[in-house]
């Protein structure tokens, strides 16, 4: 009435109609949270369900935008006394979001939640039970336990499945209470529940609770009933049951084939996750039966190839990655289906690369020629696809002896395209072919002469330099090509520099007059290159070898080469076995064990003064004066032994003490010098510095070994073992059956730091470490220190 005083009603109505409608997700003005507090305290508004719902919606909208509305906690608790289910859901969502921030006030909501947990409406009972468990407060555990006991026996399946998830939250909040209540036994009894939704929630909770022991133990009394009724479950439920079934060991072959026959229909399922999970069960059951295993892979081939032809590129890539794991295990099964892996023009590069790798795996003497010509067609594709095609052609030529001539001919024809990336990749591939077939150099070298000077890519130049070193006596311009590279020595990568040293040494003994001065200039530049330790060490080695005996140096450098039969990267059976064990996981996509990518990241590291979170830094030991005394390293450039590295001693030995000084009676005899350890004692590194160094350094080495499993030593014991060997722990923890550590150590030679991210699987004893260091040449020595440290656990 006040707004319309003195104005026509029609004008007022038109203005109100043209005004924009209010929205919840708008920038709030100063004081609006206080206004909401006033509205929530207004009894008249709270008695109107519609207005109360609108006010509550606005509070949730502010919370969703990230605005701190925790000041309204008391008012929201008071507003929870309502019968409106929508309002209850919003208020309980608010309470769960701010319970950790308002722990003292959250206790006030307990009575309302306990009352709702005994309501006649199963929706309200389930909602109250879920909210009560989601508060995550240890102080209310005593109220949660009785309600969970009632919940798991409730007549409503919704309440039972909510109670099952509540048991999982109870395990996270108070593990002691969970174990004292023997909740695992209660949950196992619920696996026979008549409702599939309840069973799946129970199964997921048990898997999480038993994660440290490798998951729920696959016993026949649980597995067989679940497999019989597997078609009652949805796709996610079927995947959970099949994951458990893959760990089950059938009692006999009759039971095994019975289960496989029962699951046969799932191989035709429309959901790819179900098909792959069923595939894993088949493969696990027959691992120790080679003939049956091959037959099973042959049976699995058709449904997997059907999935691979999907219109979804993501699904096709995932399926092909798993097919590649099977092809590496049984290539003969897929050798007749090679045309299925020809590339289509509209496929993304990721799929094309996997298809190239598949063609290499299934190539045979009969199909090699056709595959080489097919791959040659991809040379005009994008640069990364063209390079992958050239590499695949080289691998097929190395694998199939009858096709090597055709492969070399096709590869040499690519040099006419005069594309740098094609020329560089072709040189690398031809180098590998000549390593296995050195007698074919007469077919390769004449054609390569025209492109040796024009290669720009680093890996291509390294291959060219290798060819010059091996066959330089047949290349007229070989010394002059090397001279051009030596003139630009400072601009080259470490890989090219090291290859130049070896090639120049080899060619020196074949054409001494032309290479004499060139070799001296190269070795001098390499020795002065203090930034690349590997290059400098190699140059020093050749220098001392030549000074010792040139004839002996010729025998060492130009020794008879053993013909390469197989390449190491193709024979890594241990890695293939690990990836096969982790079939139907990301390991098949990343082509590495899960221990290499399921680890904590350095940003999670906390300052030692903030002893919070799952990673707890160990207590720091006080450094002793004796441990801080490290003799410095000096480089002595004398005429007798130029650039020889020696460790400066704190005191000269008795033989070099001045004669007059030795006449004094009180001159103490120097103690014998102890052998210097590889690592400095009591290294120091603050967490922020560790984090910064870790982010800036590239991975230097990835190392794995197998300990005696299951590992019985705890995190503290392992931390103590490493500390005894001068390797400090900046953070450590245990989660899901996996111990995780962040170590650091410091070299006693040049004070460089070694940073380590390590993980240890408790059940299998597999220990993996990612090592980063500024001086790569020292990493192998550090790995030996780690091996010495964990030796008692083997």
LINLIN-V807592 format. One record per residue. RES is the residue in three letters. PHI is phi as a letter, one per 40 degrees, with the letter a starting at -180 (999 if undefined). PSI is psi as a letter, one per 30 degrees, with the letter a starting at -180 (* if undefined). OMEGA is omega in whole degrees, -180 to 180 (* if undefined). Layout:
BEGIN
res = <RES | RES>
phi = <PHI | PHI>
psi = <PSI | PSI>
omega = <OMEGA | OMEGA>
END
This chain:
BEGIN
res = <UNK | UNK | UNK | UNK | UNK | UNK | UNK | UNK | UNK | UNK | UNK | UNK | UNK | UNK | UNK | UNK | UNK | UNK | UNK | UNK | UNK | UNK | UNK | UNK | UNK | UNK | UNK | UNK | UNK | UNK | UNK | UNK | UNK | UNK | UNK | UNK | UNK | UNK | UNK | UNK | UNK | UNK | UNK | UNK | UNK | UNK | UNK | UNK | UNK | UNK | UNK | UNK | UNK | UNK | UNK | UNK | UNK | UNK | UNK | UNK | UNK | UNK | UNK | UNK | UNK | UNK | UNK | UNK | UNK | UNK | UNK | UNK | UNK | UNK | UNK | UNK | UNK | UNK | UNK | UNK | UNK | UNK | UNK | UNK | UNK | UNK | UNK | UNK | UNK | UNK | UNK | UNK | UNK | UNK | UNK | UNK | UNK | UNK | UNK | UNK | UNK | UNK | UNK | UNK | UNK | UNK | UNK | UNK | UNK | UNK | UNK | UNK | UNK | UNK | UNK | UNK | UNK | UNK | UNK | UNK | UNK | UNK | UNK | UNK | UNK | UNK | UNK | UNK | UNK | UNK | UNK | UNK | UNK | UNK | UNK | UNK | UNK | UNK | UNK | UNK | UNK | UNK | UNK | UNK | UNK | UNK | UNK | UNK | UNK | UNK | UNK | UNK | UNK | UNK | UNK | UNK | UNK | UNK | UNK | UNK | UNK | UNK | UNK | UNK | UNK | UNK | UNK | UNK | UNK | UNK | UNK | UNK | UNK | UNK | UNK | UNK | UNK | UNK | UNK | UNK | UNK | UNK | UNK | UNK | UNK | UNK | UNK | UNK | UNK | UNK | UNK | UNK | UNK | UNK | UNK | UNK | UNK | UNK | UNK | UNK | UNK | UNK | UNK | UNK | UNK | UNK | UNK | UNK | UNK | UNK | UNK | UNK | UNK | UNK | UNK | UNK | UNK | UNK | UNK | UNK | UNK | UNK | UNK | UNK | UNK | UNK | UNK | UNK | UNK | UNK | UNK | UNK | UNK | UNK | UNK | UNK | UNK | UNK | UNK | UNK | UNK | UNK | UNK | UNK | UNK | UNK | UNK | UNK | UNK | UNK | UNK | UNK | UNK | UNK | UNK | UNK | UNK | UNK | UNK | UNK | UNK | UNK | UNK | UNK | UNK | UNK | UNK | UNK | UNK | UNK | UNK | UNK | UNK | UNK | UNK | UNK | UNK | UNK | UNK | UNK | UNK | UNK | UNK | UNK | UNK | UNK | UNK | UNK | UNK | UNK | UNK | UNK | UNK | UNK | UNK | UNK | UNK | UNK | UNK | UNK | UNK | UNK | UNK | UNK | UNK | UNK | UNK | UNK | UNK | UNK | UNK | UNK | UNK | UNK | UNK | UNK | UNK | UNK | UNK | UNK | UNK | UNK | UNK | UNK | UNK | UNK | UNK | UNK | UNK | UNK | UNK | UNK | UNK | UNK | UNK | UNK | UNK | UNK | UNK | UNK | UNK | UNK | UNK | UNK | UNK | UNK | UNK | UNK | UNK | UNK | UNK | UNK | UNK | UNK | UNK | UNK | UNK | UNK | UNK | UNK | UNK | UNK | UNK | UNK | UNK | UNK | UNK | UNK | UNK | UNK | UNK | UNK | UNK | UNK | UNK | UNK | UNK | UNK | UNK | UNK | UNK | UNK | UNK | UNK | UNK | UNK | UNK | UNK | UNK | UNK | UNK | UNK | UNK | UNK | UNK | UNK | UNK | UNK | UNK | UNK | UNK | UNK | UNK | UNK | UNK | UNK | UNK | UNK | UNK | UNK | UNK | UNK | UNK | UNK | UNK | UNK | UNK | UNK | UNK | UNK | UNK | UNK | UNK | UNK | UNK | UNK | UNK | UNK | UNK | UNK | UNK | UNK | UNK | UNK | UNK | UNK | UNK | UNK | UNK | UNK | UNK | UNK | UNK | UNK | UNK | UNK | UNK | UNK | UNK | UNK | UNK | UNK | UNK | UNK | UNK | UNK | UNK | UNK | UNK | UNK | UNK | UNK | UNK | UNK | UNK | UNK | UNK | UNK | UNK | UNK | UNK | UNK | UNK | UNK | UNK | UNK | UNK | UNK | UNK | UNK | UNK | UNK | UNK | UNK | UNK | UNK | UNK | UNK | UNK | UNK | UNK | UNK | UNK | UNK | UNK | UNK | UNK | UNK | UNK | UNK | UNK | UNK | UNK | UNK | UNK | UNK | UNK | UNK | UNK | UNK | UNK | UNK | UNK | UNK | UNK | UNK | UNK | UNK | UNK | UNK | UNK | UNK | UNK | UNK | UNK | UNK | UNK | UNK | UNK | UNK | UNK | UNK | UNK | UNK | UNK | UNK | UNK | UNK | UNK | UNK | UNK | UNK | UNK | UNK | UNK | UNK | UNK | UNK | UNK | UNK | UNK | UNK | UNK | UNK | UNK | UNK | UNK | UNK | UNK | UNK | UNK | UNK | UNK | UNK | UNK | UNK | UNK | UNK | UNK | UNK | UNK | UNK | UNK | UNK | UNK | UNK | UNK | UNK | UNK | UNK | UNK | UNK | UNK | UNK | UNK | UNK | UNK | UNK | UNK | UNK | UNK | UNK | UNK | UNK | UNK | UNK | UNK | UNK | UNK | UNK | UNK | UNK | UNK | UNK | UNK | UNK | UNK | UNK | UNK | UNK | UNK | UNK | UNK | UNK | UNK | UNK | UNK | UNK | UNK | UNK | UNK | UNK | UNK | UNK | UNK | UNK | UNK | UNK | UNK | UNK | UNK | UNK | UNK | UNK | UNK | UNK | UNK | UNK | UNK | UNK | UNK | UNK | UNK | UNK | UNK | UNK | UNK | UNK | UNK | UNK | UNK | UNK | UNK | UNK | UNK | UNK | UNK | UNK | UNK | UNK | UNK | UNK | UNK | UNK | UNK | UNK | UNK | UNK | UNK | UNK | UNK | UNK | UNK | UNK | UNK | UNK | UNK | UNK | UNK | UNK | UNK | UNK | UNK | UNK | UNK | UNK | UNK | UNK | UNK | UNK | UNK | UNK | UNK | UNK | UNK | UNK | UNK | UNK | UNK | UNK | UNK | UNK | UNK | UNK | UNK | UNK | UNK | UNK | UNK | UNK | UNK | UNK | UNK | UNK | UNK | UNK | UNK | UNK | UNK | UNK | UNK | UNK | UNK | UNK | UNK | UNK | UNK | UNK | UNK | UNK | UNK | UNK | UNK | UNK | UNK | UNK | UNK | UNK | UNK | UNK | UNK | UNK | UNK | UNK | UNK | UNK | UNK | UNK | UNK | UNK | UNK | UNK | UNK | UNK | UNK | UNK | UNK | UNK | UNK | UNK | UNK | UNK | UNK | UNK | UNK | UNK | UNK | UNK | UNK | UNK | UNK | UNK | UNK | UNK | UNK | UNK | UNK | UNK | UNK | UNK | UNK | UNK | UNK | UNK | UNK | UNK | UNK | UNK | UNK | UNK | UNK | UNK | UNK | UNK>
phi = <999 | c | c | c | c | g | b | c | c | c | c | c | c | c | c | c | c | c | c | c | c | c | b | c | c | b | c | c | c | c | g | c | c | c | c | c | c | c | c | c | c | c | c | c | c | c | c | c | d | c | c | c | c | c | c | c | c | c | c | c | c | c | c | c | c | g | c | c | b | c | c | c | d | c | c | c | c | c | c | c | c | a | c | c | c | c | c | d | d | c | c | c | c | c | c | c | c | b | c | c | c | b | c | c | c | c | c | c | c | c | c | c | c | c | c | c | c | b | c | c | c | c | c | c | c | c | c | c | c | c | c | c | c | c | c | f | b | c | c | b | d | c | c | c | d | c | c | c | c | c | c | c | b | c | c | c | c | c | c | c | c | c | c | c | c | c | c | c | c | c | c | c | c | a | c | c | c | c | c | c | c | f | c | c | c | c | c | c | c | c | c | c | c | c | c | c | c | c | c | c | c | c | c | c | c | c | c | c | c | c | d | c | c | g | g | c | c | c | b | c | c | c | c | c | c | c | c | c | b | c | c | c | c | c | c | c | c | c | c | c | c | c | c | c | c | c | c | c | b | d | c | a | c | c | c | c | c | c | c | c | c | c | c | d | c | c | c | b | c | c | c | c | c | c | c | c | c | c | d | c | c | d | c | c | c | b | d | c | b | d | c | c | c | c | c | c | c | c | c | c | c | c | c | c | c | c | c | c | c | c | c | c | c | c | c | c | c | c | c | c | c | c | c | c | c | c | c | c | c | a | c | c | c | b | c | c | b | c | c | c | b | c | c | c | c | c | c | c | c | c | c | c | c | c | c | c | c | c | c | c | c | c | c | b | d | c | b | d | c | c | c | c | c | c | c | c | c | c | c | c | c | d | d | c | c | c | c | c | c | c | c | c | c | c | c | c | c | c | c | b | c | c | b | c | c | c | c | c | c | c | c | c | c | c | c | c | c | f | c | c | c | c | c | c | c | c | c | c | c | c | c | c | c | c | c | c | b | c | c | c | c | c | c | c | d | d | c | c | d | c | b | c | c | b | c | b | c | c | c | c | c | c | c | c | c | c | c | c | c | c | b | c | c | b | b | c | c | d | c | c | c | c | c | c | c | c | c | b | d | c | c | c | c | c | c | c | c | c | c | c | c | c | c | c | c | c | c | c | c | c | b | d | d | c | b | d | c | c | c | c | c | c | c | c | c | c | c | c | c | c | c | b | c | c | c | c | c | c | c | c | c | c | c | c | c | c | c | c | a | d | c | c | c | c | c | c | c | b | c | c | c | c | c | c | b | b | c | d | c | c | b | c | c | c | c | c | c | c | c | c | c | b | d | g | b | c | d | c | c | c | f | a | c | c | c | c | b | b | b | c | c | d | d | c | c | b | c | d | c | b | c | b | g | c | b | b | c | c | c | c | c | c | c | c | c | c | c | c | c | b | c | c | c | b | b | c | b | b | c | c | b | c | f | c | c | b | c | c | c | c | b | c | c | d | c | b | c | c | c | c | c | c | c | c | c | c | c | c | c | c | c | c | c | c | c | c | c | c | b | c | c | f | c | b | a | c | d | c | c | d | c | c | c | c | c | c | c | c | c | c | a | b | b | b | a | b | c | c | b | c | c | c | c | c | c | c | c | c | d | c | c | c | c | c | b | g | b | c | b | c | a | a | i | b | a | g | g | b | c | b | b | b | b | a | a | b | c | c | c | b | g | c | c | b | b | b | b | b | a | b | c | c | c | c | g | c | b | b | a | b | b | b | a | c | b | d | c | c | c | c | c | c | c | c | c | c | c | c | c | c | d | c | c | c>
psi = <e | e | e | g | k | g | k | k | e | e | e | e | e | e | e | e | e | f | k | k | k | k | l | e | i | l | k | k | l | k | f | e | e | e | e | e | e | e | e | f | f | j | e | e | e | f | f | j | e | e | e | e | e | e | e | e | e | e | e | e | e | e | e | e | f | g | k | j | g | f | f | g | e | e | e | e | e | e | f | f | i | l | f | j | e | e | e | e | e | e | e | e | e | e | e | e | e | g | e | f | f | i | e | e | f | f | f | f | f | e | e | e | e | e | e | f | f | g | l | f | k | f | e | e | e | e | e | e | e | e | e | e | f | f | f | h | k | f | f | g | e | f | f | e | e | e | e | e | e | e | e | f | g | l | f | k | e | e | e | e | e | e | e | e | e | e | e | e | e | e | e | e | e | j | e | e | e | e | e | e | f | h | f | e | e | e | e | e | f | f | f | g | k | f | k | e | e | e | e | e | e | e | e | e | e | e | e | e | e | g | e | f | g | g | l | k | k | j | l | e | f | e | e | e | e | e | e | e | g | f | f | f | l | a | e | e | e | e | e | e | e | e | e | e | f | f | f | k | j | k | e | l | e | e | e | e | e | e | e | e | e | e | f | e | f | f | f | g | k | f | k | e | e | e | e | e | e | e | e | e | e | e | e | e | e | g | e | g | i | e | e | e | e | e | e | e | e | e | e | f | e | e | e | e | e | e | e | f | g | l | f | j | e | e | e | e | e | e | e | e | e | e | e | e | e | e | e | f | e | i | f | f | e | g | f | f | g | f | f | f | g | k | k | l | e | g | k | l | e | e | e | e | e | e | e | e | e | e | e | e | e | g | k | l | e | e | f | e | e | e | e | e | e | e | e | f | f | g | f | g | a | l | e | e | e | e | e | e | e | e | e | e | e | e | e | e | e | e | e | j | e | f | g | e | e | e | e | e | e | e | e | e | f | f | f | f | f | h | k | e | e | e | e | e | e | e | e | e | e | e | e | e | e | f | e | e | i | f | f | g | f | f | f | e | e | e | e | f | e | f | f | e | f | g | k | e | k | e | e | e | e | e | e | e | e | e | e | e | e | e | g | f | f | f | j | e | g | e | e | e | e | e | e | e | e | e | f | h | e | f | f | l | l | e | e | e | e | e | e | e | e | e | e | e | e | e | f | e | f | e | i | e | e | f | f | e | e | e | e | e | e | e | e | e | e | e | e | f | i | f | f | j | e | e | e | e | e | e | e | e | e | e | e | e | e | e | e | e | j | e | e | e | e | e | e | e | e | h | l | k | k | k | k | k | e | l | k | e | f | f | g | i | e | e | e | e | e | e | e | e | f | h | k | h | a | f | e | f | e | f | h | l | l | f | f | f | f | i | l | k | l | e | f | f | k | l | k | f | f | i | i | l | l | f | j | j | k | l | k | k | k | k | k | l | e | e | f | f | j | j | k | l | k | k | j | j | i | l | e | e | i | k | h | k | k | l | k | k | k | e | k | l | l | e | f | g | k | k | e | e | f | f | f | k | f | g | j | k | k | k | k | k | k | l | k | k | l | e | k | k | k | h | l | k | k | k | e | e | e | e | e | e | e | e | e | f | k | l | k | e | k | k | k | l | l | k | l | j | l | k | k | f | k | l | e | e | e | e | e | e | e | e | e | f | g | g | j | l | k | f | k | l | l | k | k | h | g | k | k | k | k | j | l | k | l | k | k | f | e | g | g | l | k | k | k | k | j | k | k | j | k | e | e | f | g | k | k | k | k | k | k | k | k | f | j | f | f | f | e | e | e | e | e | e | e | e | e | e | e | g | e | f | f | *>
omega = <180 | -179 | -175 | -179 | 178 | -179 | 177 | -179 | -179 | 179 | 179 | -180 | -179 | 179 | 179 | -180 | -179 | 179 | 179 | 179 | 179 | 178 | -178 | -173 | 177 | 178 | -178 | 177 | 179 | 177 | -179 | 176 | 177 | 177 | 178 | 178 | 178 | 178 | -179 | 179 | -179 | -177 | -178 | 179 | -177 | 178 | 178 | -176 | -178 | 180 | 178 | 178 | -180 | 180 | -180 | 177 | -179 | 177 | 180 | 178 | 177 | 180 | 179 | 179 | -180 | 179 | -179 | 178 | -179 | 178 | -176 | -172 | -179 | -179 | 180 | 176 | 179 | -179 | -177 | 179 | -179 | 179 | 179 | -176 | -179 | 179 | 179 | -180 | -178 | -179 | 179 | 175 | 178 | -178 | 179 | -178 | -175 | -178 | 180 | -179 | -178 | -175 | -178 | -178 | -177 | 180 | -179 | -179 | -174 | -176 | 179 | -180 | 178 | 179 | 180 | -180 | 177 | -180 | 179 | -179 | -180 | 178 | 180 | 178 | -180 | 180 | -180 | -179 | 178 | -179 | -180 | 178 | -177 | 177 | 175 | 179 | 179 | -177 | -177 | -178 | -178 | 178 | -176 | -173 | 179 | 180 | 177 | 178 | 178 | -176 | -177 | 178 | -178 | 179 | -180 | 179 | 179 | 180 | -179 | -179 | 175 | 178 | 178 | 177 | 177 | 176 | 177 | 178 | 176 | 178 | 179 | -176 | -176 | -179 | -180 | 179 | 180 | -177 | 178 | 180 | -180 | -178 | 179 | 178 | 179 | -180 | 178 | 176 | 180 | 178 | 177 | -179 | -176 | -178 | -177 | -179 | 178 | -177 | -178 | 177 | 179 | -179 | 179 | 179 | 180 | 178 | -180 | -178 | -178 | -176 | -179 | 178 | -180 | -180 | 180 | 180 | -177 | 179 | -176 | -177 | 175 | -172 | -172 | 177 | 179 | 180 | 180 | -178 | -174 | -178 | 177 | -174 | 174 | -175 | -180 | 178 | 178 | 179 | 179 | 179 | 180 | 176 | 177 | -179 | -180 | 178 | -177 | 177 | -178 | -178 | -179 | -178 | 179 | 178 | -180 | -179 | 177 | 178 | -179 | 177 | 180 | -178 | -175 | -178 | -179 | 177 | 178 | -177 | -179 | -179 | -177 | -180 | 179 | -179 | -179 | 178 | 177 | 177 | -180 | 178 | 179 | -177 | -180 | -178 | -171 | -177 | -177 | 179 | -170 | -177 | 178 | -180 | 178 | 179 | 179 | 178 | 177 | 178 | -178 | -175 | -175 | 179 | 180 | 176 | 176 | 177 | -178 | -179 | -179 | 178 | 178 | -179 | 179 | 179 | 179 | 180 | 180 | -179 | -179 | 177 | 177 | 175 | 179 | 176 | 180 | 180 | 176 | -179 | -178 | -176 | -178 | -179 | -173 | -171 | 179 | -179 | -174 | -179 | 177 | -175 | 171 | -175 | 173 | -173 | -174 | -179 | 177 | -177 | -179 | 180 | -180 | -180 | 179 | 178 | 176 | 179 | 177 | 180 | 178 | -177 | -173 | -179 | 176 | 179 | -177 | -176 | -174 | -177 | -180 | 180 | 178 | 179 | 177 | 179 | 179 | 179 | -177 | -176 | 180 | 179 | 178 | -175 | -178 | 178 | 179 | 178 | 178 | 179 | 179 | 179 | 179 | 177 | 178 | 180 | 177 | 179 | 178 | -176 | -176 | -174 | -177 | -177 | -174 | -180 | 179 | 178 | 179 | -180 | 179 | -179 | 179 | 178 | 179 | -178 | -180 | -179 | 176 | 173 | -173 | -177 | 177 | 180 | -178 | -180 | 179 | 178 | 179 | -179 | 179 | 176 | 179 | 179 | -179 | 176 | 179 | -179 | -176 | -179 | -179 | -176 | -180 | 178 | -172 | -170 | -179 | -180 | -179 | -177 | -174 | -175 | -175 | -176 | -172 | -179 | -177 | -177 | -175 | -179 | 177 | 178 | 178 | 178 | 179 | -180 | 177 | 179 | 179 | 179 | -177 | -172 | -178 | 180 | 178 | -179 | -175 | -175 | -174 | -179 | -176 | 173 | 178 | -179 | 177 | 179 | 180 | 179 | 179 | -174 | -177 | -177 | -175 | 176 | -179 | -180 | -179 | -180 | -179 | 178 | 178 | 179 | -179 | -178 | -180 | 176 | -179 | -177 | 179 | -179 | 177 | -179 | -173 | -175 | -176 | -173 | -172 | -178 | -179 | -179 | 179 | 180 | -179 | -179 | 179 | 179 | -178 | 179 | 180 | 180 | -176 | -179 | -180 | -174 | -179 | 180 | -179 | 180 | 179 | 178 | 178 | 179 | 180 | 180 | -180 | 177 | 178 | 179 | -180 | -178 | -180 | -179 | 177 | 178 | 178 | -180 | -178 | -174 | -177 | 178 | 180 | -176 | 174 | -178 | 180 | 179 | 177 | 179 | -172 | -177 | 178 | -175 | -180 | -176 | -179 | 178 | 179 | 180 | 180 | 180 | 178 | 178 | -179 | 177 | -179 | 172 | 179 | 179 | 179 | 180 | -177 | -178 | 177 | 179 | -177 | -179 | -178 | -179 | 176 | -178 | 175 | 179 | 180 | 179 | 180 | -176 | -179 | 174 | -180 | 178 | 178 | -175 | -177 | 173 | -177 | -180 | -177 | 179 | 180 | 178 | -177 | 177 | 178 | -179 | 178 | -180 | -177 | -177 | -178 | -180 | -180 | 180 | -177 | 178 | 179 | 174 | -176 | -179 | -180 | -179 | -177 | -180 | -176 | 174 | 178 | -176 | 177 | 179 | 180 | -178 | -179 | 179 | 179 | 178 | -176 | -175 | -176 | 179 | -180 | -175 | -179 | -180 | -177 | 179 | -179 | -177 | -174 | 179 | -178 | 177 | -177 | 179 | 178 | -177 | 177 | -180 | -176 | 179 | -177 | -176 | 175 | 177 | 176 | 176 | -178 | 178 | -179 | -179 | 179 | 178 | 176 | -179 | -179 | 179 | -179 | -179 | -175 | -176 | 174 | 180 | -179 | -177 | 173 | -171 | 180 | 174 | -177 | 176 | 179 | -178 | -5 | -177 | -179 | -180 | 179 | -179 | -178 | -180 | -180 | 177 | 178 | 178 | -180 | -179 | 178 | -179 | 176 | 174 | -175 | 179 | 179 | 177 | 180 | 179 | 180 | -177 | 174 | 179 | -178 | 173 | -177 | -176 | 167 | -179 | 168 | 178 | -176 | -179 | 177 | -178 | -178 | 176 | 177 | -177 | 170 | 178 | -173 | 168 | -174 | 174 | -175 | 177 | -174 | -174 | -176 | -178 | 180 | -178 | 179 | -177 | 171 | -174 | 175 | -177 | 179 | -179 | -175 | -176 | -179 | -173 | -179 | 177 | 178 | 178 | 178 | 177 | 178 | 179 | 178 | -177 | -175 | -180 | 179 | -179 | -178 | *>
END
